[in-house]
């Protein structure tokens, strides 16, 4: 008998989780549910038999939020992730994609749409190569490895936290392009930045400090319109 695909639903609304579990079970999936980020983090190392995770975007406790959990799943379990959210803003979509989500489904979901997106995430996504080269970004001689959360230049490497990695991915994907502070914030946290918040600046400062440990060629510069830009030192000097 063919094995049923195993799906783990991570959702803190127990009633919603039970309904989703029932719907998926009736459509040929083996389903289990987890109700907190803390419990999910403890489960990830033992998730070898899981085929796909469904994560509530608004999940959150002292251990992190839905985006943090998505990053952990992609980094450590290497499994497809479908994010469920009640928010349809561009900021939310961007945040989910930067966190590594394979699919993004709005609540209240249409079951046929959800099933189609689960199928797509399971069977239509390219399988990761063993060297994980498709998870690397590079600017000049500096390489960002999303799987190991490392920043490397030559033989020197530094480890990044998950949120530092999220900032790094935004900057490396858009080097030589101005990125607004509120875009950086929403890409990491998944919602709009509150007035007078310094969270994006603090994350940039932390990442800049680690970048300086391995390279003096790349600079993260503030822009005149409340943003940042990642450039090489030679380009920055040429523009002066």
CORHU-V902879 format. One record per backbone hydrogen bond with DSSP energy under -0.5 kcal/mol. CO is the residue of the C=O (numbers start at 1). NH is the residue of the N-H. E is the energy in kcal/mol with one decimal. If there is no record, write none. Layout:
((CO | NH | E) (CO | NH | E))
This chain:
((5 | 7 | -0.5) (5 | 30 | -2.5) (6 | 51 | -2.4) (6 | 52 | -1.4) (7 | 9 | -0.5) (7 | 32 | -2.0) (8 | 10 | -0.5) (8 | 54 | -2.7) (9 | 11 | -0.7) (9 | 34 | -2.9) (10 | 56 | -2.2) (12 | 14 | -1.0) (13 | 17 | -2.8) (14 | 18 | -2.5) (15 | 19 | -2.1) (16 | 20 | -2.5) (17 | 21 | -2.7) (18 | 22 | -2.2) (19 | 23 | -2.3) (20 | 24 | -2.5) (21 | 25 | -2.3) (22 | 26 | -2.1) (24 | 27 | -1.1) (24 | 29 | -1.9) (25 | 28 | -1.2) (29 | 31 | -0.6) (30 | 7 | -3.1) (32 | 9 | -3.0) (34 | 11 | -2.3) (36 | 40 | -2.0) (37 | 41 | -2.9) (38 | 42 | -1.8) (39 | 43 | -1.4) (40 | 44 | -2.1) (41 | 45 | -0.6) (43 | 46 | -2.1) (44 | 47 | -2.0) (47 | 50 | -1.8) (51 | 80 | -0.7) (52 | 8 | -2.3) (53 | 55 | -0.5) (53 | 82 | -2.6) (54 | 10 | -3.4) (55 | 57 | -0.5) (55 | 84 | -2.7) (56 | 59 | -1.5) (57 | 66 | -0.7) (59 | 66 | -1.6) (61 | 64 | -1.8) (64 | 61 | -2.6) (65 | 69 | -2.3) (66 | 70 | -2.2) (67 | 71 | -2.3) (68 | 72 | -2.0) (69 | 73 | -2.5) (70 | 74 | -2.4) (71 | 75 | -2.2) (72 | 76 | -2.8) (72 | 77 | -0.6) (73 | 77 | -1.7) (73 | 78 | -1.7) (73 | 79 | -0.7) (80 | 53 | -2.4) (81 | 83 | -0.5) (81 | 102 | -2.4) (81 | 103 | -1.6) (82 | 55 | -2.6) (83 | 105 | -3.1) (84 | 57 | -3.3) (85 | 107 | -2.7) (89 | 93 | -2.0) (90 | 94 | -2.8) (91 | 95 | -2.3) (92 | 96 | -2.3) (93 | 97 | -2.2) (94 | 98 | -2.7) (95 | 99 | -1.7) (96 | 100 | -0.5) (96 | 101 | -2.4) (97 | 100 | -1.0) (103 | 83 | -2.5) (105 | 85 | -2.2) (109 | 111 | -0.5) (110 | 114 | -2.6) (111 | 115 | -2.9) (112 | 116 | -2.0) (113 | 117 | -2.2) (114 | 118 | -2.4) (115 | 119 | -2.4) (116 | 120 | -2.3) (117 | 121 | -2.5) (118 | 122 | -2.2) (119 | 123 | -2.7) (120 | 124 | -2.1) (120 | 125 | -0.5) (129 | 132 | -1.2) (132 | 135 | -2.0) (133 | 136 | -1.5) (135 | 146 | -2.4) (137 | 144 | -4.0) (139 | 142 | -2.2) (141 | 143 | -0.5) (141 | 154 | -0.6) (142 | 139 | -2.3) (143 | 145 | -0.6) (143 | 152 | -2.6) (144 | 137 | -2.5) (144 | 146 | -0.7) (145 | 149 | -1.1) (145 | 150 | -1.5) (149 | 160 | -2.8) (150 | 145 | -2.8) (151 | 158 | -2.0) (152 | 143 | -3.1) (153 | 156 | -1.9) (156 | 153 | -2.6) (158 | 151 | -2.4) (161 | 165 | -2.5) (162 | 166 | -1.9) (163 | 167 | -2.0) (164 | 168 | -2.7) (165 | 169 | -2.6) (166 | 170 | -1.6) (167 | 171 | -2.3) (168 | 172 | -3.1) (169 | 173 | -2.0) (170 | 174 | -0.8) (172 | 175 | -0.9) (174 | 177 | -1.6) (179 | 228 | -2.6) (180 | 184 | -2.1) (181 | 185 | -2.6) (182 | 186 | -2.4) (183 | 187 | -2.1) (184 | 188 | -1.3) (185 | 188 | -0.6) (185 | 189 | -3.1) (186 | 190 | -1.7) (194 | 197 | -1.9) (198 | 202 | -2.4) (199 | 203 | -2.2) (200 | 204 | -2.4) (201 | 205 | -2.5) (202 | 206 | -2.2) (203 | 207 | -2.5) (204 | 208 | -3.0) (205 | 209 | -2.0) (206 | 210 | -1.5) (207 | 211 | -2.5) (208 | 212 | -2.3) (209 | 213 | -0.7) (210 | 214 | -0.6) (211 | 214 | -1.2) (211 | 215 | -1.8) (217 | 233 | -3.2) (219 | 221 | -0.7) (219 | 231 | -2.5) (221 | 229 | -2.0) (223 | 226 | -0.8) (226 | 181 | -2.4) (227 | 223 | -2.2) (228 | 179 | -3.3) (229 | 221 | -2.6) (229 | 231 | -0.6) (230 | 176 | -2.8) (231 | 219 | -3.6) (232 | 236 | -2.2) (233 | 237 | -2.3) (234 | 238 | -1.8) (235 | 239 | -1.4) (236 | 240 | -0.5) (237 | 240 | -0.7))
